[in-house]
Amino acid sequence: MSTAFRKSSAKTGTLLRANPILNRLGKVQERAETNTATYAGIASKTTYFLAVTLVGMVLQMIVNAALASEPVWQQFTVYESFTVSLNLKETLILGAVAAVGFICELVGVFVPRTIPVTGTVYSAGQGYLISFLVFKVLAGNEYIGLEALLLTVAVVAAMCWLYSSGIVKVDQKFRSVLLALVLGSVGFSLISFIGSLIPATREYVQMMLQNSWLTMIIDVIGLVIAALFLISDFNMVDTCVREGYPKKYEWVAAFGLVFTVLWIYLKILDLLMELNGKKDK
């Protein structure tokens, strides 16, 4: 059966998009009379990407076990508490996984029709990197990874409730607050970078960035931004279903959600590592 399309007169432009993937989804002009996107379809594809993430984690554990006998090539310490020993092969594999994941993310952003493939590879790569952090960097403290998972589930559930109940609405005020937080975060990073290049201020910037409490505050702000982005994602998914986007865009919506959820997890994991590193000092 052929699908009829129509132009939408609804204004879907926003002051600030949730993430680069859903940014493209917000520019879609196609609308379908039949075979439209559904919540169930988006949920199933989101589950698929999360399952692929778990596969990536398993692959990392297999590689880690296979290369366990390799000689140590490099050793470094994270947050002054977690010491990591790497051999050359696993370092190269880790670098390749990060590079391929970044390329797949970019391709998915600019060529959304590739997301069933690029999103799969990206999700597997993120799973590999998460597994590396939890089972390699945090060896002996893997419970931190589980804590981060439980907190991520709690954050996602809370944001879903806040959006679905109407307590938080994605309106102009919401976007203005989110934009202010993002610009403030970017501005702080830019000022810190410029200050580190100037001899007269370099020492002060380094002292400031070495303050563990300040870095934790920055991490918390980053987590708040990611959580607000998730609410914006829910709004975009809602728009996708309500306005009758063609079913193929379920992949884009699902990948956008997974992108933000994994971002939240990594933010929480980073914050917990910082907290545990400070506690063990």
Secondary structure by P-SEA (a helix, b strand, c coil): cbbbbbbbcccccccccccaaaaaaaacccccccccccaaaaaaaaaaaaaaaaaaaaaaaaaaaaaccccccccccccccbbbbbcaaaaaaaaaaaaaaaaaaaaaaacccccaaaaaaaaaaaaaaaaaaacccccccaaaaaaaaaaaaaaaaaaaaaaaaccccccaaaaaaaaaaaaaaaaaaaaaaaaaaccccaaaaaaaaacaaaaaaaaaaaaaaaaaaaaaaaaaaaaaaaacccccaaaaaaaaaaaaaaaaaaaaaaaaaaaaaaaac
